[in-house]
Amino acid sequence: MDTDADGKLVFTYRRALEALRSGVPNREAVRILGCNQPKAENQFAILLRQCADQQSPPSSSLGMLVSGDFGSGKSHLLSYLEHQALSQGFVCSRVAVSKETPLYDLGKVFKSAIDHGRMPGRSGQLMEELGIGLHENPETASRFFKWADSERNGLHRMFPATLTVHEKANDPELISDIRAFWSGGKIAVSRIKNGLRAIGQLQNYAFKAPKASELSPQRLRFAVELIKGAGYQGWVVLLDEGELVGSYSRLQRARSYAELARWLGRVPGEAYPGLVVVGTVTADFAAAILGVGGKQDRDYVGPWLRSRGESAIAAKAETGMRVLEREAIQLEPPTTEKVTTAVEKLRHIYSIAYAWEASPVAITAGGAGYRGKMRHKVRTAINEWDLMRLYPNFRPETEAMDYRPDYQEHPDLTREAEDQADDVR
């Protein structure tokens, strides 16, 4: 390869292949292979159109749930949907449910979504870029300012107060602290009032410190409107690896189901118009955790919460469990045509990436367990080409082990977070 363009292409292809070797496709790998999940793709396209509809905007958030076995392409699908959302003018955030971002804790999931937010055509920190976007889009910003200053929006008066200071104060440190507050951090009420005093607005905003438990849903509402005010179509949040909920304690699982209902826009009276959420979960989650043959959460969680005096959370949790059981879109297994097309595309980019003519490999659809998953077929092809390129006389045979999720309650997850879960409302 002689040119810079050729060198960049080789580098791009090698990065894509390395991501596929590890089973975590990057944007280039997804672009090359496509998606091939028409049902999920079509449903997502409908949600984006509904969200962006200026004539009939949604009254709440919009959401969908996708299920599939390990290696069936859930992460690949999310990467594809992320690309689609960004290309249509949405801010997009991808959050993996984990020990650091437990689904039952709205505050931590929200902060992770802000930290991992991506914008079309921009690469900076989300809140900073949104602040810039308000100045670049006066029409949408004007609607946002009017909404934020209304006393009927359900927000604590700290939010319009901080917005006023953000727009009018000449104090970079204070502005940075306000953006951190919008992103999930803390800020002293005295700091905001001093900022209001400095710009002659203190008399217009009388408020006391809010309860911490009230802030997370209000931050979410404010952030969605801020994103639209900065000129974007809305906010797409992709929640990956929802099956980790199965390893939580019963209380944490119950509150996770309630939060899932919130994120997917299924809780009456909690409106987040402009928010689109896609969650993923393993195909056997409902049977293993909700059903009679598993932990039986469907039958026990609601009554158990009500016995604790948490009827409101019980209703939300039951809604979340119904979505998990009845509404998840099952990923489609790959056909022989799709497998053949994907492997041939990979053979082409592998040959360019390593200046070595990769030979065709006989990989078809089907197979029991992991052998039927596209991830296994892709990694098999790449691994065989690696070995044949390095050891020309060697003819490899690929062996693998099936992976099944572990839904046992893990002490390191439940013990560390249980006290905090008691404060989540």
C-alpha positions as CSV (number, residue, x, y, z in Angstrom):
1,M,0.0,0.0,0.0
2,D,1.5,3.3,-1.1
3,T,-1.0,6.0,-0.3
4,D,-2.3,7.5,3.0
5,A,-5.8,6.5,2.0
6,D,-4.7,2.9,1.5
7,G,-2.9,2.9,4.8
8,K,-6.0,4.2,6.6
9,L,-8.2,1.6,4.9
10,V,-5.9,-1.2,6.1
11,F,-5.9,0.3,9.6
12,T,-9.7,0.6,9.6
13,Y,-10.1,-3.0,8.4
14,R,-7.7,-4.4,11.0
15,R,-9.5,-2.6,13.8
16,A,-12.8,-4.0,12.6
17,L,-11.3,-7.6,12.4
18,E,-9.8,-7.2,15.9
19,A,-13.1,-6.1,17.3
20,L,-14.8,-9.1,15.7
21,R,-12.1,-11.5,17.0
22,S,-13.0,-10.4,20.5
23,G,-16.7,-10.6,19.9
24,V,-17.4,-6.9,20.4
25,P,-18.1,-5.3,17.0
26,N,-17.1,-1.7,16.5
27,R,-18.7,0.8,14.2
28,E,-16.7,-0.2,11.1
29,A,-17.5,-3.9,11.7
30,V,-21.2,-3.1,11.9
31,R,-21.0,-1.0,8.8
32,I,-19.4,-3.8,6.8
33,L,-21.6,-6.6,8.0
34,G,-24.9,-4.7,8.3
35,C,-27.6,-5.9,10.7
36,N,-30.1,-8.4,9.2
37,Q,-32.6,-8.1,12.0
38,P,-35.5,-6.6,10.0
39,K,-38.2,-6.8,12.7
40,A,-36.1,-5.0,15.3
41,E,-34.8,-2.5,12.7
42,N,-38.3,-1.7,11.5
43,Q,-39.7,-1.2,15.0
44,F,-36.8,1.1,15.9
45,A,-37.3,3.1,12.7
46,I,-41.0,3.6,13.7
47,L,-40.0,4.8,17.2
48,L,-37.5,7.3,15.7
49,R,-40.2,8.6,13.3
50,Q,-42.7,9.0,16.1
51,C,-40.2,10.8,18.3
52,A,-39.2,13.2,15.5
53,D,-42.8,13.9,14.4
54,Q,-43.3,17.6,14.8
55,Q,-47.0,17.5,14.1
56,S,-47.8,14.7,16.6
57,P,-44.9,14.4,19.1
58,P,-45.2,11.6,21.6
59,S,-46.6,12.4,25.0
60,S,-44.1,10.1,26.8
61,S,-40.9,8.2,26.1
62,L,-40.9,5.4,23.5
63,G,-39.2,2.0,24.0
64,M,-38.6,-1.5,22.8
65,L,-37.0,-4.6,24.3
66,V,-34.9,-7.1,22.3
67,S,-34.0,-10.7,23.4
68,G,-31.5,-13.2,22.2
69,D,-29.0,-15.8,23.3
70,F,-25.4,-15.0,24.1
71,G,-23.6,-14.5,20.7
72,S,-26.8,-14.0,18.7
73,G,-26.1,-10.4,17.9
74,K,-27.7,-8.1,20.6
75,S,-24.6,-5.9,20.9
76,H,-24.2,-5.9,17.1
77,L,-27.8,-4.7,16.8
78,L,-27.3,-1.9,19.3
79,S,-24.3,-0.7,17.5
80,Y,-26.3,-0.6,14.2
81,L,-29.2,1.2,15.9
82,E,-26.8,3.7,17.4
83,H,-25.5,4.5,13.9
84,Q,-29.0,4.9,12.6
85,A,-30.0,7.2,15.4
86,L,-26.9,9.4,15.0
87,S,-27.4,9.7,11.2
88,Q,-31.0,10.9,11.8
89,G,-30.0,13.7,14.2
90,F,-30.5,12.0,17.6
91,V,-28.1,12.2,20.6
92,C,-27.3,8.6,21.5
93,S,-26.0,6.9,24.7
94,R,-25.1,3.3,25.2
95,V,-25.1,2.0,28.8
96,A,-24.2,-1.5,29.9
97,V,-26.0,-2.7,33.0
98,S,-23.3,-3.5,35.4
99,K,-22.1,-3.4,39.0
100,E,-21.3,0.3,38.5
101,T,-24.6,1.1,36.7
102,P,-27.3,-1.1,38.3
103,L,-30.6,-0.9,36.6
104,Y,-32.5,-0.2,39.8
105,D,-30.5,3.1,40.3
106,L,-31.9,5.7,37.9
107,G,-29.2,8.2,39.1
108,K,-26.3,6.0,38.1
109,V,-27.8,4.9,34.8
110,F,-28.6,8.5,33.9
111,K,-25.1,9.7,34.7
112,S,-23.6,6.9,32.7
113,A,-25.8,7.8,29.8
114,I,-24.7,11.4,30.0
115,D,-21.0,10.4,30.2
116,H,-21.3,8.1,27.2
117,G,-23.5,10.4,25.1
118,R,-22.6,10.9,21.5
119,M,-23.8,13.6,19.1
120,P,-24.0,13.8,15.3
121,G,-21.0,15.7,14.1
122,R,-19.5,16.5,17.5
123,S,-17.0,14.8,19.7
124,G,-17.0,16.9,22.9
125,Q,-18.4,16.3,26.3
126,L,-22.2,16.1,26.1
127,M,-23.4,18.8,28.4
128,E,-20.8,21.3,27.2
129,E,-21.8,20.6,23.5
130,L,-25.5,21.0,24.4
131,G,-24.8,24.4,26.0
132,I,-23.1,25.4,22.7
133,G,-26.0,24.0,20.7
134,L,-28.5,26.3,22.6
135,H,-26.7,29.3,21.1
136,E,-26.6,27.8,17.6
137,N,-30.3,27.0,17.5
138,P,-32.2,30.0,18.7
139,E,-35.7,28.7,17.7
140,T,-35.6,25.4,19.5
141,A,-33.6,27.0,22.4
142,S,-36.4,29.6,22.8
143,R,-39.0,26.8,23.2
144,F,-36.7,25.1,25.7
145,F,-36.2,28.2,27.8
146,K,-40.0,28.9,27.9
147,W,-40.6,25.3,29.0
148,A,-37.9,25.3,31.6
149,D,-39.2,28.5,33.2
150,S,-42.8,27.3,33.4
151,E,-43.9,26.4,36.9
152,R,-46.1,23.7,35.4
153,N,-43.3,21.5,34.1
154,G,-42.9,19.6,37.4
155,L,-39.3,20.5,38.0
156,H,-37.7,21.9,41.1
157,R,-37.0,25.6,40.7
158,M,-33.3,24.8,40.9
159,F,-33.4,23.8,37.2
160,P,-34.6,27.1,35.7
161,A,-32.4,28.9,38.2
162,T,-29.3,27.1,37.1
163,L,-30.3,27.5,33.4
164,T,-30.6,31.3,33.9
165,V,-27.2,31.5,35.6
166,H,-25.7,29.2,32.9
167,E,-26.9,31.6,30.2
168,K,-26.1,34.9,31.8
169,A,-23.3,34.5,34.3
170,N,-19.6,35.3,33.4
171,D,-18.2,32.6,35.7
172,P,-16.6,29.6,33.9
173,E,-16.2,27.6,37.1
174,L,-19.8,28.1,38.1
175,I,-21.0,27.2,34.6
176,S,-18.9,24.0,34.8
177,D,-20.5,23.2,38.2
178,I,-24.0,23.7,36.8
179,R,-23.3,21.4,33.9
180,A,-22.0,18.8,36.4
181,F,-25.2,19.2,38.4
182,W,-27.3,18.6,35.2
183,S,-25.2,15.5,34.6
184,G,-25.9,14.0,38.0
185,G,-23.4,15.7,40.3
186,K,-23.9,17.9,43.4
187,I,-24.0,21.6,43.7
188,A,-24.6,23.8,46.8
189,V,-27.7,25.9,46.7
190,S,-25.6,28.8,47.9
191,R,-23.5,28.6,44.8
192,I,-26.6,29.0,42.6
193,K,-28.0,31.8,44.7
194,N,-24.7,33.7,44.5
195,G,-24.8,33.3,40.8
196,L,-28.3,34.6,40.6
197,R,-27.4,37.6,42.8
198,A,-24.4,38.4,40.5
199,I,-26.8,38.7,37.5
200,G,-29.6,40.5,39.4
201,Q,-32.0,37.5,39.2
202,L,-32.1,36.3,42.9
203,Q,-35.5,37.8,43.5
204,N,-37.0,35.7,40.7
205,Y,-36.1,32.3,42.0
206,A,-37.1,31.4,45.6
207,F,-36.3,27.8,46.4
208,K,-34.8,25.5,49.0
209,A,-32.6,22.4,48.5
210,P,-34.6,19.6,46.9
211,K,-34.7,16.0,48.2
212,A,-32.0,13.9,46.6
213,S,-34.5,11.2,45.7
214,E,-36.5,13.6,43.6
215,L,-33.7,14.8,41.4
216,S,-32.9,11.8,39.2
217,P,-36.3,11.7,37.3
218,Q,-36.2,15.5,37.0
219,R,-32.7,15.5,35.6
220,L,-33.8,12.9,33.0
221,R,-36.8,15.1,32.0
222,F,-34.6,18.2,31.9
223,A,-31.9,16.5,29.9
224,V,-34.3,15.3,27.2
225,E,-35.7,18.8,26.8
226,L,-32.2,20.3,26.8
227,I,-31.2,17.9,24.0
228,K,-34.2,19.0,21.9
229,G,-33.5,22.6,22.8
230,A,-30.0,22.3,21.4
231,G,-31.5,21.3,18.0
232,Y,-31.5,17.5,18.1
233,Q,-34.4,15.2,17.3
234,G,-34.3,13.5,20.7
235,W,-32.3,11.2,22.9
236,V,-31.8,7.5,22.2
237,V,-30.6,5.4,25.2
238,L,-29.4,1.8,24.6
239,L,-29.5,-0.4,27.7
240,D,-27.4,-3.5,27.1
241,E,-27.0,-6.7,29.2
242,G,-30.2,-6.4,31.1
243,E,-29.9,-10.0,32.1
244,L,-27.6,-9.0,34.9
245,V,-30.7,-8.1,36.8
246,G,-31.2,-11.8,37.4
247,S,-28.1,-11.8,39.7
248,Y,-29.6,-9.1,42.0
249,S,-31.5,-9.7,45.2
250,R,-35.2,-9.8,45.1
251,L,-35.5,-6.1,46.2
252,Q,-33.0,-5.0,43.6
253,R,-34.7,-7.1,40.9
254,A,-38.1,-5.6,41.8
255,R,-36.9,-2.1,41.6
256,S,-35.1,-2.9,38.3
257,Y,-38.4,-4.0,36.8
258,A,-39.9,-0.7,37.9
259,E,-37.1,1.3,36.4
260,L,-37.3,-0.7,33.1
261,A,-41.0,0.3,32.9
262,R,-40.0,3.9,33.5
263,W,-37.3,3.9,30.8
264,L,-39.6,2.2,28.2
265,G,-42.4,4.8,28.8
266,R,-44.9,2.5,30.4
267,V,-45.5,4.4,33.7
268,P,-48.6,6.6,33.7
269,G,-47.9,10.1,34.8
270,E,-44.1,9.9,34.1
271,A,-43.6,11.6,30.7
272,Y,-40.3,11.9,28.9
273,P,-41.3,12.9,25.4
274,G,-38.3,12.9,23.1
275,L,-36.7,9.8,24.8
276,V,-36.3,6.5,22.9
277,V,-35.0,3.5,24.8
278,V,-33.9,0.1,23.5
279,G,-33.1,-2.6,26.0
280,T,-31.6,-6.1,25.5
281,V,-31.9,-9.2,27.6
282,T,-31.1,-12.9,27.1
283,A,-33.8,-15.1,25.6
284,D,-34.2,-17.3,28.6
285,F,-34.5,-14.5,31.1
286,A,-38.2,-14.5,31.4
287,A,-38.4,-18.3,32.0
288,A,-35.4,-18.4,34.4
289,I,-36.3,-15.4,36.5
290,L,-40.0,-14.6,36.1
291,G,-41.6,-18.0,35.4
292,V,-42.7,-21.0,37.4
293,G,-39.5,-22.9,36.6
294,G,-37.2,-20.1,37.9
295,K,-37.3,-17.5,40.6
296,Q,-41.0,-16.9,40.1
297,D,-40.8,-13.1,40.3
298,R,-44.0,-12.8,38.3
299,D,-46.0,-14.3,41.1
300,Y,-44.1,-13.1,44.2
301,V,-42.6,-9.7,43.5
302,G,-45.8,-7.6,43.4
303,P,-47.4,-9.1,46.6
304,W,-44.1,-8.9,48.4
305,L,-43.6,-5.2,47.6
306,R,-47.2,-4.4,48.7
307,S,-46.5,-6.2,52.0
308,R,-43.6,-3.7,52.5
309,G,-46.0,-0.8,51.8
310,E,-44.5,-0.1,48.4
311,S,-47.6,-0.4,46.2
312,A,-46.6,2.3,43.7
313,I,-43.3,0.5,43.0
314,A,-45.2,-2.9,42.8
315,A,-47.4,-1.6,40.0
316,K,-44.4,-0.4,38.0
317,A,-42.5,-3.6,38.6
318,E,-45.4,-5.7,37.4
319,T,-45.5,-3.5,34.2
320,G,-41.8,-4.1,33.7
321,M,-42.2,-7.8,34.1
322,R,-45.1,-8.0,31.6
323,V,-42.9,-6.2,29.0
324,L,-40.1,-8.7,29.6
325,E,-42.4,-11.7,29.2
326,R,-44.7,-10.5,26.4
327,E,-43.1,-7.8,24.3
328,A,-39.4,-8.6,23.8
329,I,-38.5,-8.9,20.1
330,Q,-36.7,-12.2,19.6
331,L,-33.6,-11.9,17.4
332,E,-33.8,-14.0,14.2
333,P,-31.2,-16.8,13.7
334,P,-28.9,-16.2,10.6
335,T,-29.9,-17.9,7.3
336,T,-27.3,-19.7,5.2
337,E,-27.5,-16.8,2.7
338,K,-26.8,-14.2,5.4
339,V,-23.9,-16.3,6.8
340,T,-22.4,-16.8,3.4
341,T,-22.7,-13.1,2.5
342,A,-21.2,-12.0,5.9
343,V,-18.2,-14.4,5.6
344,E,-17.5,-13.4,2.0
345,K,-17.4,-9.7,3.1
346,L,-15.0,-10.6,5.9
347,R,-12.8,-12.6,3.5
348,H,-12.6,-9.5,1.3
349,I,-11.6,-7.1,4.0
350,Y,-9.2,-9.7,5.6
351,S,-7.4,-10.0,2.3
352,I,-6.9,-6.2,2.1
353,A,-6.0,-5.8,5.7
354,Y,-3.2,-8.3,5.6
355,A,-2.2,-8.2,1.9
356,W,-2.9,-12.0,1.8
357,E,-5.5,-13.8,-0.2
358,A,-7.8,-15.4,2.3
359,S,-9.3,-18.6,1.0
360,P,-13.0,-19.4,1.1
361,V,-14.2,-21.3,4.2
362,A,-17.2,-23.6,4.4
363,I,-19.4,-22.0,7.0
364,T,-23.2,-22.3,6.8
365,A,-26.2,-21.5,9.0
366,G,-27.5,-23.8,11.7
367,G,-25.9,-25.8,14.4
368,A,-26.8,-26.6,18.0
369,G,-26.0,-24.2,20.8
370,Y,-23.2,-21.8,20.2
371,R,-22.6,-23.2,16.7
372,G,-25.8,-21.7,15.5
373,K,-24.8,-18.1,16.5
374,M,-23.4,-15.6,14.1
375,R,-20.6,-14.6,16.5
376,H,-19.3,-18.2,16.5
377,K,-19.3,-18.3,12.7
378,V,-17.6,-14.9,12.3
379,R,-14.9,-15.7,14.8
380,T,-14.4,-19.2,13.4
381,A,-13.7,-17.7,9.9
382,I,-11.3,-15.0,11.2
383,N,-9.4,-17.5,13.5
384,E,-9.0,-20.0,10.7
385,W,-7.6,-17.3,8.3
386,D,-5.2,-16.1,11.1
387,L,-3.8,-19.6,11.5
388,M,-3.6,-20.4,7.8
389,R,-1.8,-17.0,7.1
390,L,0.7,-17.6,9.9
391,Y,1.1,-21.4,9.4
392,P,0.5,-22.1,5.7
393,N,0.6,-25.9,5.9
394,F,-1.8,-26.0,8.9
395,R,-5.5,-26.8,8.5
396,P,-7.3,-25.7,11.7
397,E,-10.4,-27.1,13.4
398,T,-12.2,-24.7,15.7
399,E,-13.5,-25.8,19.0
400,A,-15.6,-23.7,21.4
401,M,-17.7,-24.0,24.5
402,D,-21.3,-22.9,24.9
403,Y,-22.0,-20.0,27.3
404,R,-25.0,-19.9,29.5
405,P,-25.8,-16.9,31.7
406,D,-25.5,-17.4,35.5
407,Y,-28.6,-16.1,37.3
408,Q,-27.4,-16.9,40.8
409,E,-27.5,-14.0,43.2
410,H,-23.9,-12.8,43.6
411,P,-23.0,-11.5,47.1
412,D,-20.6,-9.0,45.7
413,L,-23.4,-7.4,43.8
414,T,-26.2,-7.6,46.4
415,R,-24.2,-6.9,49.6
416,E,-22.5,-3.8,48.3
417,A,-25.6,-2.2,46.8
418,E,-28.5,-3.4,49.1
419,D,-28.4,-0.4,51.4
420,Q,-28.3,2.0,48.5
421,A,-31.3,0.2,46.9
422,D,-33.3,0.9,50.0
423,D,-33.0,4.7,49.1
424,V,-34.1,4.3,45.5
425,R,-37.6,5.5,44.8
